[in-house]
């Protein structure tokens, strides 16, 4: 099995890879609190919380629901900012 890592730094491993390379493998919920378990290409599991940024694109986790993650990806484009909303489901 893969170890689970929690890292609190600007250079988080979940930001070192493109979103397409990350795999949502599980969701844990306790009361109103939810976390996601995300696997990187090197097969290490990482905890992700709402508000955390994912991928080299720096998409923000807006919500963790029973169906998966809701992400907001703000990319700069001329002029101003373009927002893209993404939904990620658990991969089985």
MDAnalysis code that builds the backbone (N, CA, C; Angstrom):
import MDAnalysis as mda
import numpy as np

u = mda.Universe.empty(276, n_residues=92, atom_resindex=np.repeat(np.arange(92), 3), trajectory=True)
u.add_TopologyAttr("name", ["N", "CA", "C"] * 92)
u.add_TopologyAttr("resid", np.arange(1, 93))
u.add_TopologyAttr("resname", ["UNK", "UNK", "UNK", "UNK", "UNK", "UNK", "UNK", "UNK", "UNK", "UNK", "UNK", "UNK", "UNK", "UNK", "UNK", "UNK", "UNK", "UNK", "UNK", "UNK", "UNK", "UNK", "UNK", "UNK", "UNK", "UNK", "UNK", "UNK", "UNK", "UNK", "UNK", "UNK", "UNK", "UNK", "UNK", "UNK", "UNK", "UNK", "UNK", "UNK", "UNK", "UNK", "UNK", "UNK", "UNK", "UNK", "UNK", "UNK", "UNK", "UNK", "UNK", "UNK", "UNK", "UNK", "UNK", "UNK", "UNK", "UNK", "UNK", "UNK", "UNK", "UNK", "UNK", "UNK", "UNK", "UNK", "UNK", "UNK", "UNK", "UNK", "UNK", "UNK", "UNK", "UNK", "UNK", "UNK", "UNK", "UNK", "UNK", "UNK", "UNK", "UNK", "UNK", "UNK", "UNK", "UNK", "UNK", "UNK", "UNK", "UNK", "UNK", "UNK"])
u.atoms.positions = np.array([
    [0.836, -1.191, 0.000],
    [0.000, 0.000, 0.000],
    [0.871, 1.241, 0.000],
    [0.281, 2.350, -0.403],
    [1.013, 3.610, -0.473],
    [0.918, 4.363, 0.839],
    [1.983, 5.036, 1.247],
    [1.905, 5.860, 2.454],
    [1.074, 7.107, 2.185],
    [0.432, 7.625, 3.217],
    [-0.332, 8.871, 3.102],
    [0.534, 9.974, 3.666],
    [0.666, 11.071, 2.906],
    [1.498, 12.175, 3.350],
    [0.661, 13.438, 3.458],
    [0.897, 14.235, 4.488],
    [0.306, 15.552, 4.622],
    [1.453, 16.539, 4.644],
    [1.463, 17.477, 3.705],
    [2.547, 18.439, 3.610],
    [1.938, 19.833, 3.595],
    [2.392, 20.702, 4.473],
    [1.884, 22.070, 4.529],
    [2.974, 23.013, 4.041],
    [3.100, 23.124, 2.734],
    [4.091, 24.041, 2.180],
    [3.628, 24.510, 0.817],
    [4.250, 25.580, 0.332],
    [3.879, 26.138, -0.967],
    [4.241, 25.180, -2.100],
    [5.250, 24.351, -1.891],
    [5.690, 23.420, -2.925],
    [5.089, 22.039, -2.659],
    [3.791, 21.989, -2.496],
    [3.106, 20.731, -2.187],
    [3.243, 19.757, -3.359],
    [3.473, 18.477, -3.079],
    [3.623, 17.489, -4.156],
    [2.417, 17.432, -5.097],
    [1.228, 17.780, -4.625],
    [0.051, 17.751, -5.496],
    [0.056, 18.888, -6.510],
    [0.970, 19.836, -6.352],
    [1.101, 20.924, -7.320],
    [2.256, 20.671, -8.289],
    [2.963, 19.582, -8.114],
    [4.127, 19.274, -8.953],
    [3.750, 18.538, -10.234],
    [2.479, 18.144, -10.359],
    [2.026, 17.369, -11.509],
    [0.798, 18.035, -12.118],
    [0.578, 17.795, -13.399],
    [-0.641, 18.291, -14.055],
    [-1.857, 17.573, -13.471],
    [-3.002, 18.232, -13.473],
    [-4.229, 17.631, -12.945],
    [-4.504, 16.264, -13.557],
    [-4.235, 16.111, -14.841],
    [-4.511, 14.854, -15.530],
    [-3.682, 13.700, -14.980],
    [-2.574, 14.016, -14.300],
    [-1.701, 12.987, -13.750],
    [-2.100, 12.566, -12.336],
    [-2.990, 13.320, -11.705],
    [-3.425, 13.012, -10.347],
    [-4.642, 12.110, -10.393],
    [-4.763, 11.237, -9.388],
    [-5.871, 10.279, -9.357],
    [-6.579, 10.372, -8.008],
    [-7.863, 10.707, -8.038],
    [-8.669, 10.737, -6.823],
    [-9.055, 9.311, -6.493],
    [-8.556, 8.804, -5.352],
    [-8.780, 7.395, -5.019],
    [-9.729, 7.193, -3.850],
    [-10.046, 8.252, -3.119],
    [-10.956, 8.072, -1.997],
    [-11.395, 9.371, -1.378],
    [-12.511, 9.299, -0.661],
    [-13.065, 10.428, 0.070],
    [-13.362, 9.963, 1.491],
    [-13.011, 10.769, 2.475],
    [-13.307, 10.458, 3.869],
    [-14.137, 11.589, 4.448],
    [-15.226, 11.220, 5.132],
    [-16.114, 12.213, 5.721],
    [-16.376, 11.859, 7.174],
    [-16.314, 12.879, 8.025],
    [-16.653, 12.724, 9.436],
    [-17.449, 13.963, 9.829],
    [-18.752, 13.786, 10.036],
    [-19.601, 14.939, 10.325],
    [-19.629, 15.872, 9.130],
    [-19.258, 17.131, 9.350],
    [-19.234, 18.115, 8.256],
    [-17.864, 18.231, 7.598],
    [-16.888, 17.474, 8.077],
    [-15.534, 17.552, 7.540],
    [-15.293, 16.459, 6.510],
    [-14.680, 16.837, 5.390],
    [-14.349, 15.876, 4.340],
    [-12.930, 16.114, 3.861],
    [-12.254, 15.021, 3.516],
    [-10.935, 15.105, 2.896],
    [-10.918, 14.171, 1.693],
    [-10.010, 14.454, 0.783],
    [-9.823, 13.612, -0.393],
    [-8.460, 12.947, -0.307],
    [-8.379, 11.734, -0.819],
    [-7.101, 11.036, -0.939],
    [-6.739, 11.014, -2.414],
    [-5.609, 11.608, -2.730],
    [-5.188, 11.762, -4.120],
    [-3.836, 11.103, -4.297],
    [-3.733, 10.314, -5.367],
    [-2.499, 9.607, -5.670],
    [-1.737, 10.336, -6.768],
    [-0.439, 10.533, -6.550],
    [0.426, 11.139, -7.552],
    [0.997, 10.041, -8.455],
    [1.613, 10.409, -9.575],
    [2.143, 9.391, -10.488],
    [3.160, 8.445, -9.851],
    [3.824, 8.880, -8.785],
    [4.782, 8.003, -8.108],
    [4.110, 7.086, -7.088],
    [2.771, 7.025, -7.124],
    [1.929, 6.127, -6.329],
    [1.944, 6.444, -4.829],
    [2.169, 7.703, -4.482],
    [2.101, 8.149, -3.096],
    [0.741, 8.817, -2.891],
    [0.073, 8.476, -1.784],
    [-1.213, 9.081, -1.451],
    [-1.000, 10.358, -0.649],
    [-1.806, 11.374, -0.967],
    [-1.747, 12.649, -0.266],
    [-3.142, 13.044, 0.159],
    [-3.232, 13.665, 1.314],
    [-4.496, 14.207, 1.809],
    [-4.704, 15.580, 1.165],
    [-5.951, 15.849, 0.762],
    [-6.294, 17.154, 0.207],
    [-7.561, 17.657, 0.887],
    [-7.569, 18.937, 1.226],
    [-8.671, 19.566, 1.935],
    [-9.293, 20.676, 1.081],
    [-10.533, 21.071, 1.394],
    [-11.131, 22.215, 0.692],
    [-10.226, 23.448, 0.827],
    [-10.111, 24.194, -0.261],
    [-9.257, 25.377, -0.284],
    [-7.854, 25.103, -0.787],
    [-7.451, 23.844, -0.808],
    [-6.116, 23.472, -1.267],
    [-6.043, 23.547, -2.784],
    [-4.869, 23.861, -3.301],
    [-4.646, 23.910, -4.743],
    [-4.068, 22.595, -5.231],
    [-4.534, 22.177, -6.420],
    [-4.088, 20.921, -7.024],
    [-3.500, 21.179, -8.395],
    [-2.551, 20.364, -8.748],
    [-1.987, 20.388, -10.092],
    [-1.100, 21.586, -10.342],
    [-0.298, 21.467, -11.383],
    [0.548, 22.590, -11.778],
    [-0.315, 23.759, -12.251],
    [-1.596, 23.481, -12.561],
    [-2.537, 24.526, -12.963],
    [-3.081, 25.291, -11.761],
    [-2.831, 24.759, -10.559],
    [-3.266, 25.366, -9.300],
    [-4.783, 25.523, -9.213],
    [-5.507, 24.481, -9.577],
    [-6.967, 24.471, -9.418],
    [-7.277, 24.362, -7.925],
    [-8.273, 25.102, -7.461],
    [-8.627, 25.137, -6.046],
    [-9.788, 24.193, -5.760],
    [-9.655, 23.385, -4.699],
    [-10.763, 22.529, -4.278],
    [-11.810, 23.425, -3.627],
    [-12.968, 23.534, -4.271],
    [-14.058, 24.358, -3.761],
    [-14.926, 23.540, -2.815],
    [-15.147, 22.274, -3.146],
    [-15.992, 21.418, -2.312],
    [-15.579, 19.963, -2.483],
    [-15.742, 19.199, -1.402],
    [-15.578, 17.746, -1.437],
    [-16.954, 17.177, -1.114],
    [-17.538, 16.479, -2.079],
    [-18.886, 15.935, -1.942],
    [-18.823, 14.415, -2.050],
    [-19.911, 13.715, -1.707],
    [-19.903, 12.254, -1.865],
    [-19.616, 11.813, -3.302],
    [-19.893, 12.674, -4.281],
    [-19.656, 12.337, -5.674],
    [-18.264, 12.656, -6.171],
    [-17.479, 13.396, -5.400],
    [-16.138, 13.739, -5.843],
    [-15.738, 15.151, -5.458],
    [-14.836, 15.737, -6.229],
    [-14.329, 17.081, -5.957],
    [-14.923, 18.075, -6.930],
    [-15.160, 19.288, -6.446],
    [-15.487, 20.402, -7.323],
    [-14.291, 21.342, -7.284],
    [-13.733, 21.624, -8.450],
    [-12.536, 22.447, -8.561],
    [-12.826, 23.714, -9.341],
    [-12.134, 24.793, -8.981],
    [-12.174, 26.030, -9.758],
    [-10.760, 26.292, -10.245],
    [-10.631, 26.446, -11.539],
    [-9.333, 26.699, -12.147],
    [-9.360, 28.089, -12.753],
    [-8.627, 29.028, -12.166],
    [-8.573, 30.398, -12.679],
    [-7.307, 30.565, -13.504],
    [-7.478, 30.762, -14.787],
    [-6.332, 30.940, -15.684],
    [-6.360, 32.360, -16.243],
    [-5.224, 32.987, -16.236],
    [-5.164, 34.350, -16.764],
    [-5.241, 34.321, -18.281],
    [-6.063, 35.178, -18.805],
    [-6.210, 35.293, -20.251],
    [-6.495, 36.728, -20.598],
    [-6.200, 37.128, -21.813],
    [-6.401, 38.536, -22.169],
    [-7.867, 38.815, -22.446],
    [-8.474, 39.823, -21.918],
    [-8.018, 40.552, -20.733],
    [-8.590, 39.915, -19.481],
    [-7.864, 39.943, -18.398],
    [-8.369, 39.485, -17.106],
    [-8.290, 37.991, -16.903],
    [-9.195, 37.480, -16.077],
    [-9.162, 36.094, -15.646],
    [-10.310, 35.291, -16.248],
    [-10.013, 34.064, -16.607],
    [-11.023, 33.136, -17.112],
    [-11.147, 32.019, -16.083],
    [-12.368, 31.742, -15.632],
    [-12.561, 30.677, -14.651],
    [-13.132, 29.440, -15.319],
    [-12.625, 28.303, -14.916],
    [-13.100, 27.017, -15.408],
    [-13.466, 26.186, -14.193],
    [-14.677, 25.613, -14.186],
    [-15.123, 24.758, -13.085],
    [-15.002, 23.311, -13.527],
    [-14.427, 22.482, -12.670],
    [-14.195, 21.071, -12.989],
    [-14.818, 20.194, -11.922],
    [-15.234, 19.002, -12.313],
    [-15.725, 18.025, -11.357],
    [-14.877, 16.761, -11.534],
    [-14.388, 16.222, -10.431],
    [-13.536, 15.041, -10.440],
    [-14.224, 13.967, -9.615],
    [-14.394, 12.792, -10.194],
    [-15.016, 11.671, -9.482],
    [-13.956, 10.672, -9.064],
    [-14.282, 9.892, -8.032],
    [-13.364, 8.871, -7.541],
    [-13.124, 7.846, -8.638],
    [-11.858, 7.515, -8.875],
    [-11.495, 6.502, -9.863],
    [-11.366, 5.173, -9.146],
    [-12.076, 4.200, -9.615],
    [-12.093, 2.883, -8.957],
    [-11.220, 1.900, -9.689],
])
